């Protein structure tokens, strides 16, 4: 389960990076149906497996603060990625958003590896 979760997380970030590159290039690839559907499918499975692991291991994000921080960092990543791909009006702001999104991903990875919160 853990390896599938990690693989889906990697796929999610790689697809975000690909979509970001296509956005900077004004590529028609962004309009393909699979590009619009695949991120939602991957992220849904990623979330479901993450919840499944937490339930299986009896980990509560309100008791294990590192998991709560990880969830908050994932939410911040989602909003930052949405800003980058949908709301940013120019390439400078898109690049800043992309780097911010990667920063949240690095925090998620750090918390996942260390099982120690950064803020709490």
N, C-alpha and C positions, 0 to 999 in steps of 0.2 A: 504494500500500500504506500509506504513511504517513497519508494523509488518511482512509482507511478505519479505521485504527487509532485516530486521534484522534476520529473520529465515534463509534466504538463506545465509547471511553472516556467521551465526553460522555453518550451514552445510558445507560451504566452508572451514572454519578453521578446523572443526572436521575432514573432509575428508583429508585435508592436513596433519593433525596430524597423522591420521591412516596410510596414505601412508608413512609418515616419519618413523613411528614405523616399518612398514613392510620392509622398506628399510634397517633399522638397523639390522633386523632379517634375511635379505636375503630371504624373503618370496616369494613364487610363486604367492601369491595373487596379486602382482603388475602386473602380466602379464594377468590378466583377463580383458576381453573386457570392462565390466562396469566400472572398475577402471580407464581405460584410457579415457572413454567417459564422465562419470558423472561429473568430475570437470569442463569440458568445458561447459556442459549444465547448471550446477548450476551457474557458473560465468557469462555466457551470460545473463541468466535471472536476476541475481543480478545487472549487469551493466545496462540492459535495464530498470529495475524498478527504479534504481537510477537516470538515465537520465529522466525517466518519472516523477519522483517526482520533480526534479529540474525544468522541464518545467512547470509542473502543478502549482508549487509555484512561478514561474517566478524568480528563483534564478540563477544568472549568476556567474560562478566561477571567472570571471575576475573583478567582482564588489564586490562580497562577498568573501573576501580573505580566510576565513575559509574553504569554499568549495573547493577553489583552492588548499589549503594545504592538504585537505583530499584526493583529487584526486592524488596529487603528492605522498602522503604517500601510497596510494593503488598501484600506479605504482612501488614504491620502494619495497613494499611487494611482488608484482608479480615477480620482478627480483630476490629478495632474495629467494623466494620459489623455483623459477626455478633453481637457483644456488644450493640450498640445495638438491633438488630431482634429478637433472640431471648432474651438473658439478662438485660438490664436490667429491674429489677422496678418501677420507677416512672418518671414522666415526667422528673423532674430528672436521673436517671441516664441516661435515653435522650438527653436534650438534650446532656449532657456527652459521651456517646459519639458522638453525631452531629457535634458540633464537633470532637472528636478525629479522627474519620474524615475530615472535610473538611481538617483540618490535614495529615494524611498525603497527601491528594490534592494539596494545594498544594505539598508537598515533591516529589512525583512530577513535577508540572508544571514546577517550578523546575529540577529535575535534567534533565528532558527537553529543556528549552529551552537551558540553559547547557552541558550535557554536562560539568558539573563536580560532583564529589561534595561533600557537605557535611561528612561525618564522616571520610572516608578521604583 
